Amino acid sequence: MLRTHTCGELSAKTVKETATLCGWVHRRRDHGGLIFIDLRDRYGFTQVVIDPDHGDAFLLAEKVRPEWVLQITGTVRKRLEGAAREDNPTGEIEVLVDDVKVLNESKTPPFEIDQEKEVGEELRLQYRYLDLRRERMQRNLKLRHNVCRIVREYFHAQHFLEVETPILIKGTPEGSREYLVPSRLYHGNFYVLPQSPQQLKQLLMVAGVDRYVQIPRCFRDEDQRGDRQPEFTQFELEMSFVEQNDVIDIMEGCFLKLTKELRPDLKIQKEPFPRITFKEAMEKYGSDKPDLRFGLECTNVTELVHGCGFKVFADVVEKKGIVYAMNVPGAAKFSRKDIDELTEIARNHGAGGLAYIVVKSDELQSPIVKFLGDAAQAIVKETGAKPGDTIFFAAGEFPDALTPLGEVRKECARRLNMIDESVWSYLWVVDFPMFEKSKETGAVGAVHHPFTRPHPDDVEVFAKDPLSARANAYDLVLNGVEVGGGSMRIHERDLQKKVFDVLQITDEDAERRFGHLLKAFEYGAPPHGGIAMGLDRVCMLFAGEPNIREVIAFPKDQKAKDLMLGAPSPMPEEQIAELGIRFIEEE
């Protein structure tokens, strides 16, 4: 080894010992008679001191600059009285250097590595190997490692087997666009990169694995937006001979362990985690992933506005739609600008506008009050509004009409400082709709995936009235963010066919796409279910980062480009020809 200790290892117990350290120059301070260098590696920082009595070492230390790689040898000593750094594990000591070797020099980095200054993401991703040297990014890498370690330890103790599934698989479109990999040996044929190991883990249940776990890579060739990445990581499980509660309980135990080990500074709002239905979540909070760290529940006022003079509400009720109101205590202090910004949020999420009533001590202020008539006071009473509050409204078809109000709810809580950041609120949302109708085509599609089992109470009716059917599906939500979800699976071929019929997947198409799974169902497939969590998103939340790119070592940017490696990139024509591929030039 080129070193006897790491830069985070020395302490008062090692005083007077000779130590050899290797690392990067984090900071260099020339105090005239003495040169101080903070030497950094993955484990921490150690202050080293070079004095003029060590002539060659001192002359060399005068030349070194940030990010040079050094090897130093010297004697560990206690720092002077008052110079100790309690915030650093090595803060009690320093190393008086006898010898310095430059293992490599460094150009001046394009951004400062020793400080947490704002740096453009494009530049950071271009020089990701330098960005990862920063303390924040090193901390995130360590946290991600510990999340994976705890997950593996937990599921090992629960008798799960970690089984790797292949990356090159057959294309079986289930919703998201897949990445295609052309075959060199079989021209005109393709592998795809898996969106998830969904069918493979079900086949492992048929194989008798019983309890499967994996931390797999997944791929989706989708337009990039928000926090999505073309390649991402899940941790997931599948279990045989279980019911929904068994899967939920196992995963809940994992998150309790993760939270208590990695974020002991936080309080979990409620144990065991609350469970509410999709319908209840939408009606109360306007979201299928509500943040329960604050109240602001919605109230059904459909009957109160029936036949009222406000045409928007009256027309919605006439068409069998819904009208909901949300009272926000203290929101009467919102300015006109605040109301306009909340209205824009509602519009961005599908609303035509945002109706509201400001409750004053002597009057109700709103452009709609005069049209509501007696219904206005009835709404105030029903929502429990008091002077100083503001009531916001949603109107339309369930559940879409409630989504804008749910977004306004979150923004109001943020602006009014209602969110206790020291509390984490976990929540299970269950009984999702099994099917949904496309707004563009009108076609019926699966909300989760076509292998999701119908709710036990809806098995007999889903084929006749698919849009009313519930799925035996469940999502885990943390502070208003969906971290993952799963379902009980179909394990009978005849039930799977009924689902395919609703989705208008013909027998021929089903055989072409899913024949391997349907065949397996004929050989004693056990009842099974599972769940998958977005590892990147979980790490983001645990690290308190604003996006998942901060917890991925080498992410793509928001246009799915690798700025460091320069991918995607052209390939040599002869290599393309080997694959039997010819490009058609765009007109």
VOPANU-530148 format. One record per atom (N, C-alpha, C, O): x, y, z. Coordinates in steps of 0.2 Angstrom, whole numbers, plus 5000, padded with zeros to 4 digits. Each point is the difference from the previous one (the first is absolute). Layout:
BEGIN
XYZ ...
//
This chain:
BEGIN
500449945000 499650065000 500450065000 500650005003 499250054994 500450074999 499850045007 500350055000 499349935004 499850035006 499949965006 499949944999 500350095007 499849965006 499450015003 499749965004 500050104994 499350025003 499750044995 500250024995 499149985006 499650054995 500050075003 500250015006 499550034991 500050075002 499450015005 499950065003 499749894999 499550015005 500149955006 499649995004 501149994997 500149955005 500450025006 499949975005 500550084994 500550025005 499650035006 499550044998 500749955008 499750045006 500550015005 500649984999 499150045007 500550015006 500349945002 500650005003 499149944996 500349945001 500749984996 500449965002 499650074993 500649994995 500650055001 500450004996 499550055009 500550055001 500749965001 500149955003 500450084993 500749985000 500149944996 500649984999 498950004997 500149944995 500350044994 499850054999 500549914997 500250024993 499549974995 499849945001 499950114995 499549984996 500150024993 500450054998 499449914997 500150024993 499350004997 499649965000 500250104997 499350024997 500150014993 500550024998 498949964998 500050024993 499350034999 499549985003 500550074993 499450044999 500150064995 500550014997 498950035003 500050064996 500150065004 499850005006 500550054991 500050065004 499450045000 499750024994 499949985011 499450035001 500150075000 499750044997 500749985008 500150085001 500850005002 500349965003 500050104995 500750015001 500050075003 499850054997 500549965009 500150065003 500750025002 500349965004 500050094993 500750025001 500050055006 499850064998 500449935008 500150055005 500750025001 500250025006 500149994988 500750025001 500549955002 500349974996 499850025011 500449955002 499849935000 500449965000 498950034999 499749945000 499649994994 499650054998 500349894999 499549994995 499649945003 500249955002 499150074998 499549955002 499649974994 499850044995 500149905004 499749974995 499449955003 500249965004 499250054994 499549955002 500049954994 499850014995 500449935007 500149954996 499349965000 499849985006 499950004988 499449975000 500049934996 500350004995 499349955008 499849944996 499349995002 499650045003 500249904995 499349985001 499850005007 499450015002 501049985002 499949995007 500050065005 499750005005 500550064992 500050065004 500650044998 500350004995 499950055010 500550054999 500549995006 499849995006 500850024992 500650015005 500450064999 500250014994 499950035011 500450064999 500749985001 500249965005 500250064990 500849985000 500350075000 499850054997 500849955007 500450065001 500749994997 500349955002 499950094994 500750004997 500450065003 499850064998 500849935005 500350065002 500750014997 500249954997 500150115003 500650014996 500649955002 500549994996 499549985010 500549965002 500149944996 500549974999 498950014997 500049944996 500150034993 499550014996 501150015002 500150044994 499749984994 499650034997 500649915001 499749974993 499250005000 499750014996 500149965010 499249995000 499750075000 499550014997 500850045006 499850075001 500050034993 499550034998 501049964998 500150034993 499449974996 499750034996 500249905005 499549974995 499350025002 499650014996 500350005011 499350025002 499950074998 499450024999 501150025000 499850074997 499850004993 499650054998 500549894998 499850004993 499349975000 499650014995 500249955009 499449964999 499350045000 500050065003 499549924994 499450044999 499449955001 500149945000 499350095001 499449965001 500049944995 500150014994 499749935008 499849944997 500649964997 500049954997 500750085005 500549964999 500049935005 499750015005 500649944992 499949945004 500749995004 500550004996 499549995010 500650005004 500149945004 499549975002 501150015000 500149955005 500550045005 500550024998 499249985008 500450035005 500249955006 499649965002 501050055001 500249965006 500250055005 500450044999 499349945007 500250055006 499849975007 499849945000 500350105005 499849985007 499350045002 499950064999 499749895004 499450035002 500150045007 500349975004 499450094996 500150035006 499350045002 499650014995 500350015011 499450035002 500050084998 500650034999 498949994999 499950074998 500150055006 499949975006 500350094993 500150055005 499350015004 499549994997 500650035009 499450025004 499550054996 500350054998 499149935001 499550044997 500050004992 499650034997 500849925001 500150004992 499649934998 499949994994 499849975011 499749944998 499350024997 499750055001 500249904994 499350014996 499649945002 500149944999 499350085005 499649955003 499549974994 499849945001 500250094994 499549984994 500449954996 499749984995 500950015006 500449954996 500349945004 500350025005 499549924993 500349955004 500750005002 500349975005 500150064990 500750005001 500250075002 500650025000 499050025003 500150075002 500450015006 500250065001 500049895003 500450015006 500749994998 500550035004 499749954990 500749984998 500250044994 499650024996 501049985002 500350024994 500649954999 500349975004 500050034990 500649964998 500550054998 500050044995 500649965009 500650044998 500449964995 500249945002 499850094992 500349964994 500750005000 500450055001 499949894998 500749984999 500150004992 500650024998 499049954998 500149994993 499350014996 499549985003 500650054992 499450014995 500249974993 500650014998 499049954999 500049984993 499450024996 499549995002 500650044992 499550014996 499849944996 500549984995 499049995006 499849944996 499750024993 500049974995 499750095005 499750034994 499850075001 499850025005 500350024989 499850075000 499350014998 499749954997 500050105003 499350024998 500050064996 500250055003 499449964992 499850064997 499550045005 499849965004 500250104995 499550045004 499349974998 499850014995 499849965010 499349984999 499650054997 500150065002 499449924994 499550054997 499550035006 499750054998 500349925007 499650035006 500449985006 500349955001 499550095005 500349985006 499749945003 499449995001 501149975002 499849935003 500050015007 499649965003 500750085000 500050015007 499550045003 499950015006 499650024990 499550045002 499349984997 500049974994 499550035010 499349994997 499750064997 499550035002 500849994992 499750064997 499649974994 500049954998 499550105000 499649984994 500449994994 500350054998 499649894999 500449994993 499449974996 499649965002 500450074991 499649984995 500049925000 500549974999 498950005000 500049935000 500349974993 500349955001 499750094994 500349974994 500750005001 500349954998 500050105005 500849995001 500149955005 500549964999 499150035006 500149945005 500049944997 500449955001 499150044994 499949934997 500649994995 500249944999 500050114998 500649994995 500649985004 500449964997 499750075009 500649985004 499849965006 500250025006 499449934993 499749965006 500549975004 499950005006 500749984992 500549975004 500350055005 500249985005 499750084993 500250065005 499550015005 500150015005 499350004992 499450015004 499949955006 499850025005 500449924993 499949945005 500550015005 499949965006 500650084994 500550015005 499750045006 500350005005 499250044993 499850055005 499749965006 499749954999 500350085007 499849975006 499249984999 499949945003 499750104995 499349994999 499949934996 499649965001 500850044993 499849944996 500349945003 499849944999 500850065004 500349945004 499549985005 499949945001 499850115002 499549985005 499449964997 499749955003 500150084991 499449964997 500249934997 499549965001 501150044997 500249934998 500049955005 499849945000 500450085006 500049965006 499349985002 499949955002 499750104998 499349995002 499749954996 499749955002 500450064991 499749954995 500349935002 499649955000 501050045001 500349945002 499749975006 499849945000 500150105005 499749985006 499249984999 499849955003 499950084993 499349984998 500049934997 499649965002 500850034994 500149934996 500249955006 499749945000 500850085004 500249955005 499449985005 499949945001 499850115001 499449995005 499549954997 499749965003 500150064990 499549964997 500249934999 499649965002 501050034996 500349935000 500049965006 499749955001 500550095004 500049965007 499349995002 499949945003 499750104997 499350005002 499649944996 499849955004 500350044990 499649954996 500449935001 499749955000 500950055001 500449945002 499749975006 499949945001 500050115004 499849975006 499249985000 499849965004 499950064991 499349984998 499949944995 499549984998 501149995001 500149944996 499850014993 499849954996 500450115001 499950014993 500749984997 500550005002 499449984991 500649984996 500150064995 499550024997 501150005003 500150054994 500249974994 500549965000 499150054995 500149974993 500150054995 499550044999 501049954997 500150054995 499649984994 499949944998 499850114998 499649984994 500350044994 500450045001 499549934993 500450024994 499850084998 499550025002 501050014995 499950064997 499850004993 499650044998 500649914998 499850004994 499449955000 500149945001 499350084997 499449965000 499650014994 500250044996 499249925004 499650014994 499550065001 499850025006 500150024989 499550055000 499349985001 499749974996 500050065010 499349985002 499750075002 499950015006 500050034989 499750075002 499550005006 499549964999 500650085006 499550005005 499850075002 499650015005 500650044991 499850075001 500550044998 500050044995 500649965008 500650054999 500349974994 500149944998 500250114998 500449984994 500749975003 500350025004 499949934992 500649965002 500650024996 499950024994 500749975009 500650004996 500149944996 500049955002 500150064991 500149944996 500849994999 500450045000 499849895000 500749984999 500049954994 499849955001 500450084993 500049954994 500549945001 500550015003 499349944995 500449945000 500549994994 499850014994 500849985007 500550004995 499949934996 500249994994 499749965010 499949934998 499449984996 499949964995 499550085007 499449994997 499750064997 499650045004 500649984990 499850074998 499250004999 499749964999 500150105003 499350015000 499749995007 499450015001 501049965003 499749985007 500350045005 500650034999 499149985007 500250055005 499949975007 499549965001 501050065003 499850005007 499850065003 500050054996 499749965010 499850065003 500450005007 500149955003 500050114999 500250015007 499450005004 499550044999 500449935007 499449995004 499850075003 500450035003 498949984997 499750065003 500149985008 500050045004 499949904997 500149975007 500049924999 499849984995 500449985010 500049935000 499349975001 499949945003 499550104996 499449985002 499849924998 499849965005 500250034989 499949934998 500549955003 499849945001 500850084999 500549955002 499949985007 500149955002 499750105003 500049995007 499349955001 500049965004 499550054991 499449965001 500249934998 499849955003 500750044992 500249934998 500449975005 500049945001 500450105003 500349985006 499649975005 500149955004 499350084997 499549975005 499749934997 500049965004 499950044989 499849934997 500649955002 499949945000 500750095000 500649955000 500149985008 500449965001 499250075003 500049975007 500550045004 500249985006 500050084992 500550045004 499750025006 500350015006 499150014994 499550025006 500250075003 499550035000 501149995001 500150065002 500650034996 500649985001 499350074995 500550024995 500150085002 499550035002 501149994998 500250075000 500650024996 500449954998 499650114999 500550024996 500150085000 499550035001 501149994997 500050074999 500250014993 500650014998 498949994997 500250004993 500050064997 499750055002 500649964992 500050054995 499450004996 499949944997 499850115001 499450004996 500150064995 500450055001 499349944993 500150054995 499350024996 499649954999 500350115000 499450024997 500250064995 500350055002 499549944991 500250054995 499450055000 499750004995 500350045010 499450055000 500350074999 500650015001 499050034997 500250075000 500150025007 499749995005 500950054996 500250015007 499750075003 499950054996 499949945010 499750065003 500049985008 500049955002 500050115001 500149995008 500649965002 500550014998 499349945006 500649965003 500149944997 500349955003 499550044991 500049934996 500750004997 500450044998 499949895002 500649994997 499949944995 499549965001 500850044993 499949944996 500249935003 499749954998 500850055007 500149945003 500050025008 500350055002 499449915002 499950015007 500049935003 500149954997 499950065010 500149945004 499449995005 499750055003 500149894998 499549985004 500249965006 500549964999 499250035006 500149945004 499349975001 499550045002 500449904997 499449974999 500049935003 500549965001 498950025001 499949935002 499449974997 499550034998 500449905002 499549964998 499949945005 500549975002 498950025000 499849955005 499549954998 499550024997 500649925004 499449954999 499649985006 500350015006 499149974993 499649985005 499850055006 500049995006 499950074991 499950065004 499450044998 499749994995 500150055010 499550054998 500250075000 500650015002 499050044997 500350074999 500350025007 500550034999 499249965006 500350025007 500749985001 500450035003 499749904995 500749975001 500550044996 500550025003 499450004991 500550044996 500150075003 500550025000 498950015002 500050075003 500450005006 500550045001 499449915003 500349995007 500849994999 500450035004 499849934991 500749994999 500450064998 500550025003 499250024992 500350064998 500050055005 500450045000 499149975004 499950055005 500649995005 500350055002 499849895000 500649985004 500650024998 500550035003 499649974990 500650024997 500150075001 500650035001 498950014997 500050085001 500150025007 500350055001 499449915004 500150025007 500849995001 500350055004 500049904994 500749995001 500450054997 500550035003 499449994991 500350054996 500050065004 500550045001 498949985000 499950075003 500450015007 500350055002 499649895002 500350015007 500749995000 500450035005 499949944990 500749995000 500450064996 500550035002 499150004993 500450054996 499750075002 500450054999 499049965003 499850065002 499750005007 499450025001 501049975004 499850005007 499850075003 499750005005 500550054991 499850075002 499250014999 499850055002 499949914994 499350014998 499549965004 500249945003 499250084998 499549975003 499549974995 499850044996 500049905004 499549974996 499350025003 499949985006 499750054990 499450025002 499549955003 499750015005 500349934992 499649955003 500249934998 500249994994 499849975011 500249934999 499449955003 499850025005 500049934991 500149984993 499850064996 499650045002 500649964991 499950054996 499250004998 499749945000 500050125000 499350004999 499849974993 500550004995 498949985004 499849974993 499350034998 499650005004 500450034990 499450034998 499949984993 500549984996 498950025001 499849984994 500250064995 500050065002 500049924992 500150054994 499550055000 500150065000 499249925001 499550045000 500050055006 499950064999 500349915007 500050055005 500650055000 499950065002 500649924995 500650044999 499850064995 500250065002 499549924993 499850054995 499550055003 500050064999 499549915004 499450055003 500350045006 499750065000 500749925004 500250045006 500650044998 500050065002 500549924993 500650044999 500150024993 500550034999 499149954997 500150014993 500649974997 500350034995 499949925007 500649964998 500049935002 499849985005 500549984990 500149935002 500749995004 500249945001 500150115000 500650005004 500150065005 500450045000 499149965005 499950065004 500650005005 500249955003 500050124999 500450015005 499650015006 499650055001 500449915005 499650005005 500350045006 499850005006 500850044993 500350035005 499650075002 500250035005 499349984991 499650065002 499349984998 499949954996 499650095006 499349984999 499750024993 500249984995 499450085005 499750024994 499649954996 500249994994 499349985009 499649954996 499550034996 499850065002 500049914993 499550024995 499349985003 499949955003 499650094995 499349985002 499550004994 500150044996 499549915004 499549994994 499550055001 499649995005 500350064991 499550055000 499549994994 499750054999 500349904998 499649994994 499350015001 499750044996 500049935009 499350015001 499850085002 499550024999 501050015005 499950075002 499950054994 499750055000 500749934994 500050054995 499549974994 500050034995 499649925007 499549984995 499550054998 499750025005 500350004989 499550054998 500250075002 499550054999 501149965003 500250075002 500150044994 499949984994 500150095007 500150054994 500750004997 500050034995 500549945008 500650004997 500149944994 500049945002 499950084992 499949964995 500649944999 499849944999 500850085003 500549954999 499949945005 500049944998 499850075008 499849955005 499449964998 499949945000 499650104998 499349974999 500149964994 499649945000 500750084995 500149954994 500449945001 499849944998 500750065007 500349945002 499649955003 500049944999 499650095006 499549965004 499549974995 499849945001 500050104994 499549974996 500249944996 499649964998 501150045000 500349954996 500349945005 500449964997 499350045009 500249955005 500750005002 500349955002 500050114997 500750015003 500050025007 499549995004 501150034999 500150025007 500250075001 500450034995 499549995011 500350075002 500249995007 499749985004 501050044997 500349995006 500350075002 500250044996 499849975011 500350065003 500549985005 500049955003 500550094997 500649995005 500150075004 500150054997 499849955009 500150055004 500750015003 500349955002 500050114996 500750015002 500150055006 499950064998 500249925008 500050055006 500650054998 500549984999 499350085002 500550055000 500250034993 500450044999 499349934996 500150014993 499750074998 500150024994 499550015010 499750074998 500650054999 499850054997 500749945006 500650054999 500349994994 500550044998 499449914998 500349994993 499850074996 499550025000 501050004996 499950064996 499749984993 499949944999 500050114997 499749984994 500549964996 499849964996 500850065004 500649964997 500049935002 500049954996 499950045011 500049935002 499449964997 500149944998 499350095002 499449974997 500149984992 499849954998 500550104999 500249994993 500449944999 500049964995 500550045009 500549944999 499749935002 500249954997 499450055008 499649945002 499549984994 500049944998 499750114999 499649994994 500449974994 499849954997 500850075002 500449984995 500249925001 500049964996 500250035011 500149935001 499449954999 500149954997 499350085005 499449964998 499949994993 499949944997 500250114999 500050004992 500549954998 499849964995 500850045007 500549954998 499949935001 500349964997 499250035007 499849935002 499349984998 499749965003 500150084992 499349984997 499450045001 499549994997 500650065008 499450045002 499950064995 500550024997 498850005002 499950064996 500250065004 500150054996 499949955010 500150055004 500049985008 500049945001 500050115003 500049985007 499550055004 500150065002 499349914999 499550045004 500250005007 500349955003 499550115001 500250005007 499550055003 499750044997 500349955010 499650055004 500550025006 500249965004 499950114997 500450025006 499550025005 499550044999 500649935007 499550015006 500350055004 500550005003 499150064997 500250055005 499550005006 499549965000 500650085005 499650005006 499350034998 499549985004 500450064991 499450034999 499749994993 499550024998 500949944998 499849994993 500449944997 500549985002 499250004992 500349954996 500350034994 499550034996 501149975002 500350034994 500149954995 500449965001 499350054993 500249964994 499550024994 499550025001 500849974993 499650024994 499449955000 499550024996 500549925007 499449954999 499550015006 499549964999 500650075006 499650005006 499250024998 499649975002 500450094994 499350024998 499649954996 499450005000 501049954996 499649954997 499849945004 499649974998 500850025007 499949945004 499450015005 499749955002 500150115000 499550025004 500049965007 500650015003 498949964999 500049975007 500549945000 500349995006 499949994989 500549945000 500750025002 500449965003 499850114997 500650025002 500149995008 500549975002 499050055001 500050005008 500049925002 500349985005 499349984991 500049935001 500749974999 500149955004 500250074991 500749974999 500550025006 500449965002 499550115000 500450025005 499949955007 500549985003 498950014998 499849965006 500349934999 500349975005 499650004989 500249934999 500749995000 500349955002 500150104996 500749995000 500450025006 500649995002 499050055003 500250025006 500550065000 500450015004 499550034990 500450064999 499850055005 499550015002 501150035000 499950055005 500350074997 500349994995 499550075008 500350064997 500849995000 500349985004 500050044990 500749994999 500249944995 500550004998 498949965001 500249944996 499850024992 499650054999 500649904997 499850014993 499849934998 500349955001 499150044995 499849944998 500150004992 499850044996 500549905002 500249994993 499549944997 499849965004 500150044990 499549964997 500349964994 500450024997 499349925002 500149954995 499449984997 499549985004 500450014989 499449984997 500149964994 500450034996 499249925003 500149964994 499949935001 499649985005 500749974991 499949935001 500549975005 500650035000 499249925004 500549975004 500449954996 499749974996 500950025006 500450045005 500450064997 500350045004 499749974989 500450054997 499950075003 500550045001 498949975001 499850075002 500450025007 500150065001 500149895002 500250015007 500850015000 500350035005 500049954989 500850005000 500250085001 500550015003 499250034993 500250075001 500050035007 500450035002 499049955001 499950025007 500649975005 500250035005 500049914993 500549975004 500750034999 500350015005 499850024989 500650044999 500050065004 500550035003 498950014997 499950065004 500149995007 500350045004 499449904998 500149985007 500850005002 500150035006 500349944990 500749995002 500350075000 500450025005 499450024990 500450075000 499750045006 500450045002 499049965000 499850045005 500349985007 500250045004 499949894997 500449985006 500750035000 500350015005 500049994989 500750024999 500050085002 500550025004 499150024993 500050075001 499850025007 500250055003 499449915001 499850015006 500449975006 499850005006 500849964992 500449975004 499749955004 500150005007 499449964990 499749955004 500349935000 499849965004 500850034993 500349944999 500649995005 500450045000 499549915005 500649995005 500549954996 499949945000 500650094999 500649964996 500349955004 500449964998 499550045009 500349965004 499649935001 500249955003 499250054994 499649945000 500049974993 499950044995 500149895005 499949974993 499349965001 499849975005 499850044990 499349974999 500049954995 500050014994 500049935008 499949944996 499349984999 499650025005 500249964989 499349994999 499949944995 500350004995 499249955006 499949964995 499350024996 499550015004 500549994990 499450014996 499849944997 500449974996 499050005005 499849944997 499450014996 499750054999 500149894998 499350004996 500050054994 499550044999 501149964997 500050044994 499549984995 499849945000 500050104995 499649984995 500449954996 500650004999 499149954998 500349954996 500250024993 500549994997 499050055000 500050024993 499950075000 499750035004 500550014991 499950074998 499950004993 500249974996 499450095002 499950014993 500550064998 500050055003 500349934991 500450054997 499750074998 499449994996 500850065006 499750074998 500150014992 499650034997 500949945000 500250014993 499649964996 499750024995 500349915007 499749954995 499349975003 499649974996 500350045010 499449975003 500149925001 499549975003 501150014996 500149935001 500149985008 500250055003 499649894999 500049985007 500749975001 500249964996 500250075009 500749975001 500049985008 499650025004 501049944997 500149995007 500350055004 500550034997 499349995009 500350055004 500749985002 500450045000 499749905002 500649985002 500449964994 500350034996 499549915004 500249964994 499549944999 499649995005 500449974990 499549964998 500049935004 499649965000 500950045005 500149945004 499750015007 500149965004 499650104997 499850025007 499349965001 499650004996 500349975010 499449975002 499550045002 500150055003 499349944994 499450045003 499949995007 500149955003 499650115000 499849995007 499549945001 499649994996 500549985010 499649945001 499250014999 499749954998 500150115004 499350014999 499850024993 499450004999 501150014997 499850024993 500249954994 499950014994 500349935008 500249954996 499449984995 500149994994 499350015009 499549984996 499750054995 499649994996 500550075005 499750064997 500550044995 499750044996 500949955005 500550044996 499950004993 500150054996 499849895001 499949994993 499450044997 500050024994 499549995010 499450034998 500050075001 499750044995 500649995010 500150075001 500750025003 500150015005 500349984990 500750015002 500250065003 500550005005 499250064993 500250065003 499850015008 500350055003 499349914999 499850005007 500449955004 499950005006 500549964991 500349945004 500650035003 500450054998 499849925008 500650025004 500549954999 499849944999 500850085001 500649955000 500249985007 499950045005 500449904996 500349985006 500750035000 500549965000 499550115000 500750034999 500150055006 499550025003 501150004998 500250045006 500650044998 500549984997 499550095005 500650045000 500250025007 499650015004 501150004996 500350035006 500150074999 500450024995 499450035009 500150074999 500450035006 499949985006 500650064993 500450035005 500050084999 500250024995 499550015010 499950084999 499850024994 500250054997 499349925000 499650024994 500449984994 499850024994 500749935006 500449984995 499949924999 500149975005 499650014990 500049924999 500749974999 500350024995 499849945010 500749974999 500049934997 500549974998 498950005001 499949944997 499449975001 499550025003 500349924993 499449975001 500049934997 500549984997 499049985004 499949934998 499349985000 499650045000 500449894999 499349985000 500049925001 500649974999 498950005002 499949935000 499949984992 499750044996 500649915002 500049984993 499549954998 499849965004 500150044990 499549954997 500549934999 500550014997 499249945005 500449934999 499649954997 500349944999 499150084998 499649954997 499950024992 499950064999 500249904997 500050024993 499350024998 500050054996 499549925006 499350034998 499950075003 499750034996 500549985010 499950075002 500450054996 499850064999 500849925000 500550044996 499750024993 500050054998 499649904999 499750014993 499450055001 500050044996 499749965009 499450045001 500350085001 499750044997 500849965006 500350075000 500350024993 499950064998 500449904999 500250014993 499450024996 500150054995 499449925006 499350014996 499850085001 499850034995 500249995011 499850075002 500550044996 499850064998 500949935002 500550044997 500049994993 500450034996 499249935001 499949994993 500749974997 500250024994 500149945010 500649964998 499749934997 499849965004 500350034990 499849944997 500349945002 500650015003 499249934996 500349945002 500749994996 500549985003 499550044991 500650004996 500550055003 500649985000 499250085001 500550055003 500249985007 500650015001 499049965003 500249985007 500549944999 500550005004 499449964991 500549945000 500650034997 500549975003 499550084993 500650024997 500450045005 500650005001 499150045004 500350045004 500149975007 500650015003 498949954999 500149975007 499949925000 499949985006 500249994989 499949934999 500449965005 499849955003 500850074999 500449975005 499750005007 500149955003 499650114998 499750005007 499349965000 499949975005 499850044990 499349965000 500249925000 499649975003 500950014994 500249935000 500249985007 499849955002 500550095001 500349995007 499449995005 500049965005 499450084994 499450005004 499749935000 499649985004 500649984991 499649934999 500449955004 499849945000 500850085003 500449955004 500050015007 500550005003 498950025000 500050005007 500350075003 500450005005 499450064992 500250065003 499750025006 499449995001 501050025004 499750025007 499750075000 500250044996 499349975009 499850075001 500650045002 500449985005 499750084993 500650045001 499850075000 499650024996 500950025006 499950085000 500750035002 500449975002 499750094996 500650035001 499950085000 499550035000 501150005000 500150075001 500750024998 500449975001 499650104996 500750024998 500050085002 499550035000 501149985003 500150075002 500550034996 500549974998 499450105000 500550044996 500650015005 500050055004 500649924995 500650015004 500250074999 500250035006 499950004988 500250064999 499650055004 500350055004 499049944996 499650055003 500049995008 500050055004 500149894998 500149995008 500650035002 500050045005 500649964991 500650035002 500050075000 500250045005 499449994990 499950075000 499750035006 500250055003 499249914999 499750035006 500449995006 500050055004 500349894997 500449995006 500650055000 500250025006 500150004988 500550055000 499850075001 500450055000 498949964999 499850075000 500250044994 500150065000 500049914994 500250034994 499450024996 499449975000 500750084995 499450024996 499849964994 499550004998 501049965000 499849954994 500449945001 500550005003 499449954993 500349935000 500750004997 500449965001 499750094995 500750014997 500650015005 500549984999 499350055007 500550015005 500249935004 500450005003 499249954996 500149945003 500249944996 500149945002 500050084991 500349954995 500750024998 500150064999 500349895001 500750024999 500150034993 500350055000 499449924995 500150024993 499450014997 499849964996 499850095005 499350014997 500050034993 500550034998 499049964999 499950044993 499750065002 499750015006 500350044990 499750075001 499249994998 499849954999 499950115002 499350004999 499849994992 499449994999 501150004997 499949994993 500249934998 500149984994 500049985012 500349934999 500749994997 500149954997 500350105004 500750004997 500549995006 499950035005 500649944993 500649995005 500550054998 500349994995 499750075008 500550054999 500749995001 500450034997 499749925007 500749985002 500349964994 500650014998 499049935000 500349964995 499850024993 500349974995 499250075005 499850024993 499549954997 500149994994 499549985010 499549954997 499350035000 499950045004 499749944991 500149954995 500550044994 500150065000 500249894997 500550024995 500049964993 499749945001 500550094994 500049964994 500549935000 500450005004 499449954992 500449945000 500349994993 499750034995 500949945005 500349994993 499549964995 499649965002 500450064992 499649974995 500049935000 499549964999 501150015001 500149934999 499749965006 499749954999 500350085007 499749975006 499250004999 499749955002 500050114995 499350004999 499849954995 499549975000 500950024994 499949964995 500049925003 499549964997 500950035007 500049935003 499349985003 499949945001 499850115002 499349995003 499550004995 499449985002 500750034992 499549994995 499550065000 499450004998 500950065004 499650065001 500250054994 500650014999 498950034998 500250054996 499650065002 499450005002 500950064998 499750065002 499650034994 500350004995 499150035007 499750044995 500050075001 499950025006 500450024990 500150075001 499450045001 499549994996 500450055009 499450045001 500050054994 500550034998 498949985000 499950054994 500050075003 500050054997 
//
